[in-house]
Amino acid sequence: WLNNPNPFYVRVTRMRFTEHDEWRAASGVLAVNPPRECPKLLYGDALVMRGAFMLPGEALFPGDFNYALYLRSKGVGRIFVADELAKAGPAGGWSLMGPILRVRDAVMSAMLGDVEDDLIKGEVASLIFGFRQGLRADSKAAFVRSGTIHVFSVSGFHVAVLAFLCFLLFRWAPFRARHAIVPAVVILYTLTTGAQAPAVRAALMISAWCAGRIFLRSTPALNVVFFSALAILAAGPFQLFDIGFQYSFTIVSLLILASEHVKKWTGALMEVMKWAPLEEAGRWRRWRLKAAAWAVSTVAYCLVAWLGGVAITAFYQGLFAPSSVLANLVMAPFVSVLFFISMLKIFFAQAGPVSETLGLLVVLLMRL
């Protein structure tokens, strides 16, 4: 029920300039704009296409979006506008991604099979597995303007939420085993999203941090961030010019630097409980102070994240949206709950009434 993404990426193995030429070996990655009449495509399909090569557009003025630089960061140098496209069968050889994505598609079909609204199905597919074509253009534009696009398409936020849920779920496991299981689950989830760059960055940071914990080594958070950034740049230097790369590592670094100050502020709220007599430190008062400390820390982190990305947003997108602080305060918990319920629905996809109830909750939340 989902259309093919536009563009999608292919690895070229052979090409020829005219029908009268011989096929010659070729290599490289292309961004393909498919024709209007295009069959449903799966990862690993071998395709035969006829069309024209195009150079991606450069920035029209300083600060404009540079599509050519964006594609270059993905290892793509050309666009292929396909006039005709046909499947030629499965590609030769074996690929790890093929079976993983087929299982992902089966899981998604089982998870959303009882949801009738195609719009909701597409948005949930975008939220959970990063199907870019699942989010309508007008919805995406609205999320960009509000500064909340990162919470409604697969990003480091979703990977972090999954890692947090895994740590809660595997609290019973031994320390080292728990820190080995979590990155394994995170990496598997990242692969099911098609190894999208934001998810890969978050998975790398979480895995590096967990690796240090497994070997009982000190793992300063900033060192993990810098190591992850260097590893990504070593694999693809053009990532430095990717807006997502700049957002991720700038904002995460600032959140880490601000965390000690935020802890001091929230600690000041709880200071009174350290000196209050036991008979006065009632449960209701303690919960009220904890709620206040949580609210202060949440607002502070949202404000720091906005300040960290405000210059990047203004430079690349021409937007200044202080309202995104409030929007993120609302959207982040909302999407976390939706993500958690969707994950539960995956696990209980064959559980009949439980699956139907979770499906109704997903639909209700999406309609809010």
Solvent accessible surface area in square Angstrom, and as a share of the most:
residue,aa,sasa,rsa
1,W,118,0.41
2,L,28,0.14
3,N,112,0.57
4,N,30,0.15
5,P,37,0.23
6,N,101,0.52
7,P,25,0.16
8,F,21,0.09
9,Y,82,0.31
10,V,27,0.16
11,R,177,0.65
12,V,29,0.17
13,T,97,0.57
14,R,148,0.54
15,M,46,0.20
16,R,85,0.31
17,F,142,0.59
18,T,69,0.40
19,E,103,0.46
20,H,173,0.77
21,D,52,0.27
22,E,148,0.66
23,W,102,0.36
24,R,133,0.49
25,A,96,0.74
26,A,28,0.22
27,S,104,0.67
28,G,33,0.32
29,V,36,0.21
30,L,16,0.08
31,A,0,0.00
32,V,0,0.00
33,N,51,0.26
34,P,28,0.18
35,P,23,0.14
36,R,233,0.85
37,E,148,0.66
38,C,36,0.21
39,P,54,0.34
40,K,111,0.47
41,L,35,0.17
42,L,102,0.51
43,Y,111,0.42
44,G,38,0.36
45,D,39,0.20
46,A,31,0.24
47,L,44,0.22
48,V,76,0.44
49,M,46,0.21
50,R,118,0.43
51,G,32,0.30
52,A,55,0.43
53,F,99,0.41
54,M,104,0.46
55,L,124,0.62
56,P,13,0.08
57,G,45,0.43
58,E,104,0.47
59,A,38,0.30
60,L,157,0.78
61,F,123,0.51
62,P,134,0.84
63,G,20,0.19
64,D,39,0.20
65,F,102,0.42
66,N,41,0.21
67,Y,59,0.22
68,A,4,0.03
69,L,41,0.20
70,Y,68,0.26
71,L,0,0.00
72,R,97,0.35
73,S,9,0.06
74,K,83,0.35
75,G,55,0.53
76,V,3,0.02
77,G,37,0.35
78,R,116,0.42
79,I,16,0.08
80,F,18,0.08
81,V,46,0.26
82,A,4,0.03
83,D,96,0.50
84,E,96,0.43
85,L,19,0.10
86,A,55,0.42
87,K,91,0.39
88,A,64,0.50
89,G,30,0.29
90,P,121,0.76
91,A,53,0.41
92,G,77,0.74
93,G,81,0.78
94,W,197,0.69
95,S,46,0.30
96,L,96,0.48
97,M,33,0.15
98,G,5,0.05
99,P,50,0.32
100,I,23,0.12
101,L,14,0.07
102,R,132,0.48
103,V,94,0.54
104,R,27,0.10
105,D,39,0.20
106,A,64,0.49
107,V,45,0.26
108,M,12,0.05
109,S,60,0.38
110,A,39,0.31
111,M,1,0.00
112,L,2,0.01
113,G,61,0.58
114,D,71,0.37
115,V,7,0.04
116,E,165,0.74
117,D,50,0.26
118,D,92,0.47
119,L,69,0.35
120,I,8,0.04
121,K,22,0.09
122,G,4,0.03
123,E,23,0.10
124,V,0,0.00
125,A,0,0.00
126,S,2,0.02
127,L,0,0.00
128,I,0,0.00
129,F,11,0.05
130,G,8,0.07
131,F,28,0.12
132,R,124,0.45
133,Q,56,0.25
134,G,6,0.06
135,L,16,0.08
136,R,124,0.45
137,A,86,0.66
138,D,85,0.44
139,S,17,0.11
140,K,107,0.45
141,A,41,0.32
142,A,43,0.33
143,F,40,0.17
144,V,39,0.22
145,R,143,0.52
146,S,37,0.24
147,G,28,0.27
148,T,2,0.01
149,I,42,0.21
150,H,77,0.34
151,V,1,0.00
152,F,8,0.03
153,S,34,0.22
154,V,5,0.03
155,S,13,0.08
156,G,27,0.26
157,F,52,0.21
158,H,1,0.00
159,V,0,0.00
160,A,53,0.41
161,V,21,0.12
162,L,16,0.08
163,A,7,0.05
164,F,121,0.50
165,L,38,0.19
166,C,8,0.05
167,F,47,0.20
168,L,87,0.43
169,L,114,0.57
170,F,38,0.16
171,R,174,0.63
172,W,189,0.66
173,A,5,0.04
174,P,95,0.59
175,F,76,0.32
176,R,124,0.45
177,A,39,0.30
178,R,46,0.17
179,H,5,0.02
180,A,49,0.38
181,I,55,0.28
182,V,0,0.00
183,P,14,0.09
184,A,61,0.47
185,V,49,0.28
186,V,0,0.00
187,I,80,0.40
188,L,99,0.49
189,Y,13,0.05
190,T,6,0.04
191,L,39,0.20
192,T,18,0.11
193,T,5,0.03
194,G,37,0.35
195,A,41,0.32
196,Q,47,0.21
197,A,30,0.23
198,P,42,0.26
199,A,0,0.00
200,V,56,0.32
201,R,7,0.03
202,A,11,0.08
203,A,7,0.05
204,L,52,0.26
205,M,24,0.11
206,I,29,0.15
207,S,24,0.15
208,A,23,0.18
209,W,77,0.27
210,C,0,0.00
211,A,44,0.34
212,G,13,0.13
213,R,82,0.30
214,I,43,0.22
215,F,136,0.57
216,L,113,0.56
217,R,172,0.63
218,S,100,0.64
219,T,28,0.16
220,P,65,0.41
221,A,45,0.35
222,L,45,0.22
223,N,89,0.46
224,V,17,0.10
225,V,5,0.03
226,F,110,0.46
227,F,115,0.48
228,S,0,0.00
229,A,16,0.12
230,L,124,0.61
231,A,36,0.28
232,I,20,0.10
233,L,44,0.22
234,A,88,0.68
235,A,93,0.72
236,G,20,0.19
237,P,93,0.59
238,F,88,0.37
239,Q,28,0.12
240,L,88,0.44
241,F,100,0.42
242,D,16,0.08
243,I,39,0.20
244,G,18,0.17
245,F,12,0.05
246,Q,45,0.20
247,Y,50,0.19
248,S,27,0.18
249,F,18,0.08
250,T,52,0.30
251,I,34,0.17
252,V,45,0.26
253,S,18,0.12
254,L,66,0.33
255,L,50,0.25
256,I,44,0.22
257,L,99,0.49
258,A,17,0.13
259,S,23,0.15
260,E,101,0.45
261,H,102,0.45
262,V,3,0.02
263,K,121,0.51
264,K,138,0.59
265,W,141,0.49
266,T,22,0.13
267,G,32,0.31
268,A,70,0.55
269,L,62,0.31
270,M,39,0.18
271,E,73,0.33
272,V,61,0.35
273,M,17,0.08
274,K,148,0.63
275,W,195,0.68
276,A,19,0.15
277,P,63,0.40
278,L,166,0.82
279,E,149,0.67
280,E,103,0.46
281,A,16,0.13
282,G,34,0.33
283,R,196,0.71
284,W,186,0.65
285,R,74,0.27
286,R,89,0.33
287,W,155,0.54
288,R,129,0.47
289,L,30,0.15
290,K,94,0.40
291,A,60,0.46
292,A,40,0.31
293,A,13,0.10
294,W,158,0.56
295,A,45,0.35
296,V,58,0.33
297,S,21,0.13
298,T,31,0.18
299,V,70,0.40
300,A,11,0.08
301,Y,70,0.27
302,C,22,0.13
303,L,80,0.40
304,V,30,0.17
305,A,29,0.23
306,W,50,0.18
307,L,99,0.49
308,G,8,0.08
309,G,5,0.04
310,V,31,0.18
311,A,72,0.56
312,I,24,0.12
313,T,27,0.16
314,A,47,0.36
315,F,123,0.51
316,Y,57,0.22
317,Q,78,0.35
318,G,64,0.62
319,L,49,0.24
320,F,139,0.58
321,A,20,0.16
322,P,68,0.43
323,S,74,0.48
324,S,7,0.04
325,V,22,0.13
326,L,121,0.60
327,A,26,0.20
328,N,22,0.11
329,L,42,0.21
330,V,95,0.55
331,M,36,0.16
332,A,23,0.18
333,P,57,0.36
334,F,49,0.20
335,V,0,0.00
336,S,33,0.21
337,V,76,0.44
338,L,0,0.00
339,F,2,0.01
340,F,89,0.37
341,I,19,0.10
342,S,0,0.00
343,M,21,0.10
344,L,54,0.27
345,K,1,0.01
346,I,36,0.18
347,F,154,0.64
348,F,88,0.37
349,A,22,0.17
350,Q,159,0.71
351,A,39,0.30
352,G,35,0.33
353,P,104,0.66
354,V,70,0.40
355,S,7,0.05
356,E,104,0.47
357,T,76,0.44
358,L,20,0.10
359,G,4,0.04
360,L,128,0.64
361,L,71,0.35
362,V,2,0.01
363,V,23,0.13
364,L,106,0.53
365,L,27,0.14
366,M,27,0.12
367,R,166,0.61
368,L,153,0.76
